[in-house]
Amino acid sequence: MILGLMEPSGMIEQGGPLVWVLLGLAFIGSVCVVERLFFFHRARINVGDLLVGLSHHIRRRAFAEALHEAARAPGPVARVAHAALLRYYLDRRDLRDVVQEAGQLEVPRIEKNIRAILGAALLAPLVGLLGTMVAMLDTFQKINEKGGFSGPSDLSGGVQSALIVSVLGLTVAVPLYLFYLYFLGRALRLVHRIERAGIEMVHLIADTREEEEFAPFRGEVTAGKRHPKPQKEPAK
């Protein structure tokens, strides 16, 4: 009997039409889970290594090479760094705004389909509960039609049909909710990496430009310290 219920035809026959709704939620949730797995796999990148490589180019004022390296790297972190390098000539405040806007544009891509997974996980047990209530009402209605007299087989069959939908709803909801928590954590960590990379890029570009602007002044100060002017002897 259990093997027969595990088959789709057995579940639909025993559970009723709401089983199709649960199967549809399971299909939608599975598609979203697979899409998010591919997205976060492609977005995996070592932020530290990326920033070290870009810092070498920025300190040498080789912005074309830095742009090329940022364009080759996958993921939203590299795209935010690329947006900062495209506007390297701006001052620190404007460059910070550019990085912030680029990061905000990446947030919808990171959160895509995560709410759909949560929605399917929340709706599945509710649909299962609705199917249970409908099956129980149908069972009691059949008992009333027989004048309140029915055998244990009739009652057990109705309870079994009611429980099938609830079990299927929980079976769909539990893994989808676990995937939602997993993807939510990945999304928060990725947003944190984007913010970190954006701040580092602003400081790298702005500090390099300021060092170049104040280099002559620093050179004069250093030369003055190294070669002090000879003091005149007081007249006798």
Legacy VTK file of the C-alpha trace (Angstrom):
# vtk DataFile Version 3.0
C-alpha trace
ASCII
DATASET POLYDATA
POINTS 236 float
0.000 0.000 0.000
2.797 2.414 0.868
4.555 1.769 -2.434
1.300 2.396 -4.241
0.873 5.754 -2.495
4.401 6.778 -3.437
3.492 6.584 -7.110
2.017 9.789 -8.628
-1.178 8.025 -9.696
-1.697 6.684 -6.184
-1.106 10.056 -4.541
-3.490 11.842 -6.891
-6.144 9.174 -6.492
-5.944 9.132 -2.701
-5.046 12.760 -2.031
-7.363 14.544 -4.415
-6.846 17.401 -6.875
-4.836 19.525 -4.425
-1.958 17.099 -4.924
-1.486 18.719 -8.343
-1.091 22.092 -6.623
1.586 20.663 -4.315
3.393 19.070 -7.240
3.308 22.423 -9.027
4.796 24.169 -5.977
7.477 21.496 -5.757
8.349 21.989 -9.432
8.550 25.779 -9.128
10.636 25.567 -5.971
12.992 23.027 -7.542
13.558 25.194 -10.614
14.330 28.215 -8.411
16.703 26.174 -6.239
18.655 24.918 -9.264
18.867 28.442 -10.702
20.187 29.870 -7.419
22.728 27.061 -7.082
24.156 27.920 -10.498
24.129 31.654 -9.703
26.022 31.383 -6.427
28.438 28.895 -7.969
29.285 31.386 -10.724
29.533 34.232 -8.196
32.168 32.461 -6.094
35.323 34.535 -6.103
38.138 35.273 -3.671
37.642 38.955 -2.912
41.047 39.285 -1.288
42.902 37.954 -4.331
40.869 40.188 -6.642
41.623 43.309 -4.610
45.323 42.465 -4.386
45.552 42.035 -8.138
43.675 45.267 -8.825
45.729 47.205 -6.276
48.954 46.383 -8.131
47.553 47.856 -11.349
46.023 50.892 -9.625
49.251 51.824 -7.830
51.056 51.719 -11.181
48.284 53.865 -12.696
47.562 51.016 -15.126
43.789 51.467 -15.093
43.327 49.770 -18.469
44.859 46.567 -17.137
42.794 46.840 -13.966
39.630 47.253 -16.029
40.524 44.196 -18.086
41.134 42.081 -14.992
37.874 43.223 -13.360
35.939 42.502 -16.562
37.353 38.975 -16.751
36.422 38.100 -13.162
32.883 36.703 -12.709
30.274 37.739 -10.212
28.779 40.932 -8.765
31.885 41.839 -6.753
33.938 42.156 -9.917
31.183 44.182 -11.598
31.180 46.694 -8.726
34.967 46.979 -8.941
34.675 47.470 -12.703
32.142 50.277 -12.190
34.543 52.036 -9.805
37.438 51.733 -12.260
35.367 53.235 -15.064
35.008 56.435 -12.964
38.488 56.505 -11.440
38.862 60.221 -12.221
36.083 61.245 -9.792
36.797 62.463 -6.299
36.328 60.272 -3.247
32.736 61.307 -2.479
31.449 60.887 -6.038
33.310 57.629 -6.423
31.668 56.342 -3.245
28.247 57.188 -4.713
29.096 55.322 -7.918
30.112 52.222 -5.963
26.986 52.398 -3.813
24.712 52.640 -6.856
26.506 49.741 -8.546
26.069 47.629 -5.417
22.369 48.467 -5.199
21.917 47.315 -8.796
23.387 43.940 -7.880
21.033 43.318 -4.942
17.979 42.345 -7.077
20.105 39.820 -8.958
21.313 38.321 -5.691
17.819 38.104 -4.179
16.198 36.773 -7.356
13.960 33.693 -6.818
14.781 33.515 -3.100
11.348 34.896 -2.226
9.778 32.435 -4.655
11.421 29.572 -2.739
10.109 31.012 0.532
6.627 31.422 -0.960
6.516 27.808 -2.126
7.787 26.631 1.265
5.070 28.591 3.101
2.228 27.691 0.752
2.888 23.948 0.636
1.830 23.130 4.240
-1.174 25.453 3.943
-2.309 23.650 0.805
-1.745 20.357 2.595
-3.828 21.538 5.540
-6.563 22.671 3.168
-6.530 19.262 1.476
-6.805 17.576 4.857
-9.810 19.655 5.829
-11.503 19.045 2.483
-10.906 15.296 2.725
-12.251 15.165 6.281
-15.345 17.134 5.326
-15.931 14.814 2.398
-15.592 11.792 4.697
-18.085 13.108 7.247
-20.465 14.072 4.461
-20.442 10.495 3.166
-21.042 9.214 6.688
-24.042 11.536 7.074
-25.438 10.372 3.759
-25.433 6.820 5.126
-27.359 7.937 8.169
-24.398 8.122 10.480
-23.613 4.431 10.118
-20.331 3.485 8.518
-17.663 0.874 8.979
-14.118 1.415 10.163
-12.897 0.994 6.583
-14.809 4.056 5.392
-13.504 6.241 8.204
-9.924 5.007 7.886
-9.987 5.578 4.133
-11.094 9.183 4.614
-8.473 9.843 7.284
-5.814 8.282 5.086
-6.733 10.523 2.147
-6.642 13.547 4.426
-3.233 12.715 5.839
-1.676 12.061 2.427
-2.067 15.713 1.426
-0.627 16.957 4.718
2.375 14.634 4.492
3.015 15.673 0.895
2.739 19.355 1.810
5.297 19.007 4.604
7.547 16.939 2.345
7.608 19.807 -0.137
7.867 22.585 2.462
10.721 21.358 4.678
13.495 21.062 2.062
12.422 24.259 0.315
12.576 26.199 3.569
16.034 24.798 4.323
17.195 25.901 0.870
15.701 29.335 1.534
17.732 29.711 4.724
20.861 28.550 2.916
20.425 30.972 0.024
19.535 33.814 2.387
22.832 33.344 4.205
24.741 33.188 0.925
23.039 36.372 -0.266
23.881 38.286 2.920
27.516 37.209 2.745
27.715 38.198 -0.916
26.259 41.643 -0.198
28.852 42.073 2.564
31.629 41.168 0.104
30.274 43.712 -2.371
30.308 46.452 0.274
33.827 45.503 1.339
35.113 45.485 -2.235
33.454 48.826 -2.972
35.007 50.514 0.059
38.437 49.077 -0.745
38.222 50.221 -4.368
37.287 53.774 -3.367
40.211 53.984 -0.958
42.666 52.441 -3.429
41.777 54.788 -6.279
41.462 57.934 -4.168
44.623 57.282 -2.160
46.649 56.599 -5.299
45.483 59.832 -6.881
46.201 61.828 -3.719
49.674 60.328 -3.412
50.453 61.432 -6.948
49.144 64.947 -6.340
51.136 65.446 -3.127
54.272 63.622 -4.292
56.171 66.811 -5.317
55.403 68.454 -1.973
56.547 65.385 -0.090
59.687 65.267 -2.198
60.522 68.857 -1.351
59.995 68.223 2.330
62.187 65.142 2.226
64.908 66.945 0.278
64.820 69.812 2.759
65.306 67.448 5.653
68.147 65.603 3.973
70.037 68.774 2.895
69.712 71.393 5.619
70.877 74.837 4.778
74.210 75.822 6.387
73.811 78.312 9.163
75.724 81.580 8.927
78.275 82.191 11.596
77.533 85.227 13.739
79.646 88.265 12.941
82.444 88.918 15.415
LINES 1 237
236 0 1 2 3 4 5 6 7 8 9 10 11 12 13 14 15 16 17 18 19 20 21 22 23 24 25 26 27 28 29 30 31 32 33 34 35 36 37 38 39 40 41 42 43 44 45 46 47 48 49 50 51 52 53 54 55 56 57 58 59 60 61 62 63 64 65 66 67 68 69 70 71 72 73 74 75 76 77 78 79 80 81 82 83 84 85 86 87 88 89 90 91 92 93 94 95 96 97 98 99 100 101 102 103 104 105 106 107 108 109 110 111 112 113 114 115 116 117 118 119 120 121 122 123 124 125 126 127 128 129 130 131 132 133 134 135 136 137 138 139 140 141 142 143 144 145 146 147 148 149 150 151 152 153 154 155 156 157 158 159 160 161 162 163 164 165 166 167 168 169 170 171 172 173 174 175 176 177 178 179 180 181 182 183 184 185 186 187 188 189 190 191 192 193 194 195 196 197 198 199 200 201 202 203 204 205 206 207 208 209 210 211 212 213 214 215 216 217 218 219 220 221 222 223 224 225 226 227 228 229 230 231 232 233 234 235
